[in-house]
Amino acid sequence: MNVASSYNEKIDIVNRQIDLLLQLNIVNELGIEPENEEINGALIQLAQNNRISLSELKSHPQFTLFVEQIIETLSVIKLEQFITKDFKPELSENEILLNCRIEKSTGVKQIKIAQIIISEILDSDSSKSEQKNAVVGLLEKLTIHISKGASFEALAKLHSQHPSYYNGGLSEWLNVNTPNIEMFDSLEDGEVSKIYETDGAWAIAMKVDERYINPVMESCKQQIKNQESQTYYLQWLKELRDSAYIEIYTDKL
């Protein structure tokens, strides 16, 4: 690596760190720091992504660093959401078709489901079969409670170990195009699904909403909105940086 490229890389690192500190300072001023539930949800997702239990993740020697990075990432995400919450660009159908170079397509059915997903309730020394039996037993009890009128949302917030527990286990819109999703779509109003396995965990679900959309256009529309929202936020961040007193001692790099 030559001296020039090394210097430029150092400047890039310093600039990114300055931007991060400016954003974290605003997060603190606005009082929009990540809640413990959000941090825990991100940790659960990190553990699942790496196919380990939450207890195994917590025993990792770099766990404190993971938590710090998660807090920083969530803080920046929440700040961007706060700054862009009133930024809602209007896009006509023709604009979407032109920008994405697509043609109209037929609509498809989508549904939203709420899930209670549990991977473990016993200690890490328990066998997989013991964990499964314990989890399935709990889900069976929850199914009975729900069938008697208990709130699925409340039970999801209390028992689910998936990041979606924070909003009652609610999913994004799902295309009805796989056997599993078709099974969810067939559920009657208020009916709880049979217990099923998903990514090493076990779950129950309810169908909560449905709609018909043009998925290609919706995806394209969201992509354009995300790009415009990101541009809006980066401009805001530039103005924030321009208004701050910053001095970089380049001779120290």
C-alpha positions in Angstrom: 0.0 0.0 0.0 1.5 3.4 -1.0 1.6 6.4 1.3 -1.1 8.3 -0.6 -3.7 5.5 -0.5 -2.9 4.8 3.1 -3.5 8.5 3.9 -6.7 8.6 1.9 -8.0 5.6 3.7 -7.2 7.1 7.1 -9.1 10.3 6.1 -12.1 8.2 5.0 -12.1 6.4 8.4 -11.8 9.7 10.3 -14.7 11.2 8.3 -16.9 8.2 8.8 -16.2 8.3 12.6 -17.0 12.1 12.6 -20.3 11.4 10.8 -21.1 8.6 13.3 -20.3 10.8 16.4 -22.4 13.7 15.0 -25.4 11.4 14.4 -25.1 9.7 17.8 -25.0 13.2 19.5 -28.3 14.1 17.8 -29.8 10.8 18.8 -28.9 11.6 22.4 -30.3 15.1 22.1 -33.6 13.8 20.6 -33.8 11.0 23.2 -34.4 8.3 20.5 -31.8 5.8 21.7 -32.6 2.1 21.0 -34.9 0.5 23.5 -33.6 -2.7 25.3 -36.3 -4.7 23.4 -34.8 -3.5 20.1 -31.3 -4.4 21.2 -32.4 -7.8 22.4 -34.2 -8.4 19.2 -31.1 -7.6 17.2 -29.0 -9.9 19.4 -31.5 -12.7 18.9 -31.4 -12.2 15.1 -27.6 -12.2 15.2 -27.6 -15.5 17.1 -30.0 -17.0 14.6 -28.0 -15.8 11.6 -25.0 -17.5 13.0 -26.9 -20.7 14.0 -26.0 -20.4 17.7 -28.1 -19.9 20.8 -28.5 -16.6 22.5 -26.6 -18.0 25.5 -23.7 -19.0 23.3 -23.6 -15.5 21.8 -23.5 -13.9 25.2 -20.5 -16.1 26.1 -18.6 -14.9 23.1 -15.4 -12.9 24.1 -16.5 -10.0 21.8 -20.1 -9.9 23.0 -19.6 -6.4 24.5 -18.3 -5.1 21.1 -21.3 -6.8 19.3 -23.7 -4.9 21.6 -21.9 -1.6 21.1 -22.0 -2.0 17.3 -25.7 -3.0 17.4 -26.5 0.1 19.5 -24.7 2.4 17.1 -26.4 0.8 14.0 -29.8 0.9 15.6 -29.2 4.5 16.7 -28.4 5.7 13.1 -31.3 3.8 11.7 -33.7 5.4 14.2 -32.2 8.8 13.5 -32.7 8.4 9.7 -36.3 7.2 10.3 -36.9 10.3 12.5 -35.4 12.8 10.0 -37.2 11.3 7.0 -40.5 10.5 8.7 -42.3 13.4 7.0 -40.4 13.0 3.7 -43.0 11.2 1.5 -42.3 11.6 -2.3 -45.3 11.2 -4.5 -44.8 8.9 -7.5 -47.2 8.5 -10.3 -47.6 5.1 -12.0 -46.0 6.4 -15.2 -42.9 7.6 -13.2 -42.6 4.2 -11.6 -42.9 2.4 -15.0 -40.4 4.8 -16.6 -37.8 4.7 -13.8 -37.8 0.9 -13.5 -38.4 0.2 -17.2 -41.2 -2.3 -16.4 -44.6 -3.0 -17.8 -47.8 -3.5 -15.9 -48.3 -7.0 -14.5 -51.2 -8.8 -12.9 -51.8 -8.5 -9.2 -51.0 -11.2 -6.7 -52.3 -12.0 -3.3 -50.3 -11.1 -0.2 -51.0 -11.7 3.5 -49.6 -10.7 6.8 -49.3 -13.2 9.6 -48.4 -12.9 13.3 -46.1 -15.6 14.7 -44.8 -16.8 18.0 -41.4 -18.4 17.4 -39.5 -20.1 20.1 -36.1 -21.9 19.8 -35.3 -22.8 23.4 -36.7 -22.5 26.9 -34.5 -24.9 28.8 -30.8 -24.4 29.6 -28.1 -25.0 27.0 -27.2 -28.4 28.5 -30.6 -29.8 27.4 -30.7 -32.0 24.3 -32.4 -30.9 21.1 -35.3 -33.4 21.7 -35.8 -32.1 25.2 -35.8 -28.5 23.9 -38.3 -29.5 21.2 -40.6 -31.2 23.6 -40.6 -28.3 26.0 -41.1 -25.7 23.3 -43.9 -27.7 21.6 -45.6 -28.1 25.0 -45.5 -24.4 25.6 -46.9 -23.6 22.1 -49.7 -26.1 22.7 -50.6 -24.3 25.9 -50.5 -20.9 24.1 -52.7 -22.2 21.3 -55.3 -23.2 23.9 -55.1 -19.8 25.6 -55.5 -18.0 22.2 -58.5 -20.2 21.3 -60.1 -19.1 24.5 -59.7 -15.4 23.7 -56.2 -14.5 24.9 -54.4 -11.9 22.8 -52.0 -13.4 20.2 -50.1 -10.1 20.1 -49.6 -10.0 23.9 -48.5 -13.6 24.0 -46.1 -13.0 21.1 -44.5 -10.0 23.0 -44.2 -12.2 26.1 -43.0 -15.5 24.7 -41.7 -15.1 21.1 -37.9 -15.2 20.6 -37.9 -13.7 17.1 -37.2 -10.0 16.6 -40.8 -9.6 15.4 -41.9 -10.1 19.0 -41.5 -6.4 19.5 -44.6 -5.7 17.4 -46.6 -8.7 18.4 -45.0 -11.1 16.0 -46.3 -9.3 12.9 -44.7 -10.1 9.6 -44.1 -8.1 6.5 -46.4 -8.6 3.5 -45.9 -12.2 2.2 -46.6 -13.4 -1.3 -49.0 -16.4 -1.3 -46.7 -18.5 -3.5 -45.3 -21.3 -1.4 -47.0 -24.3 0.4 -46.2 -22.7 3.8 -47.7 -19.3 3.0 -50.7 -21.0 1.3 -51.2 -22.9 4.6 -51.3 -19.6 6.5 -53.6 -18.1 3.9 -56.1 -21.0 4.4 -56.5 -20.2 8.1 -59.9 -18.9 9.2 -60.3 -15.6 11.1 -58.9 -16.2 14.6 -57.6 -19.7 13.8 -54.2 -20.7 15.0 -52.0 -22.8 12.8 -50.6 -26.1 13.7 -47.1 -26.0 15.3 -44.4 -25.9 12.6 -40.6 -25.8 12.5 -38.8 -22.8 11.1 -35.0 -22.2 11.1 -34.3 -24.5 14.0 -37.2 -23.1 16.1 -40.9 -24.0 16.4 -43.8 -21.7 15.9 -47.5 -21.0 15.6 -49.1 -18.3 13.5 -52.3 -16.5 12.7 -53.4 -14.8 9.5 -54.1 -11.1 10.2 -54.5 -9.3 6.9 -54.6 -9.8 3.1 -54.4 -7.7 -0.1 -53.9 -7.9 -3.8 -51.0 -5.9 -5.3 -48.7 -5.6 -8.3 -45.5 -6.8 -6.7 -43.2 -5.6 -9.5 -44.5 -2.1 -9.3 -44.6 -2.0 -5.5 -41.0 -3.2 -5.3 -39.9 -0.6 -7.8 -41.9 2.1 -6.0 -40.3 1.3 -2.7 -36.9 1.2 -4.2 -37.3 4.7 -5.7 -38.7 6.0 -2.4 -35.8 4.5 -0.5 -33.2 6.1 -2.8 -34.9 9.5 -2.5 -35.2 9.2 1.2 -31.5 8.2 1.5 -30.5 11.2 -0.6 -32.6 13.5 1.6 -31.0 12.1 4.7 -27.4 12.4 3.3 -28.1 16.0 2.4 -29.3 16.6 6.0 -26.2 14.9 7.4 -24.0 17.1 5.1 -25.7 20.2 6.4 -25.2 19.0 10.0 -21.5 18.5 9.4 -21.2 21.9 7.7 -22.7 23.5 10.7 -20.3 21.8 13.2 -16.9 22.9 14.1 -14.5 20.2 13.0 -10.8 20.2 12.8 -8.8 17.3 11.6 -5.1 17.2 12.5 -3.8 15.6 9.3 -0.2 15.6 10.6 -1.3 13.2 13.3 -2.5 10.6 10.8 
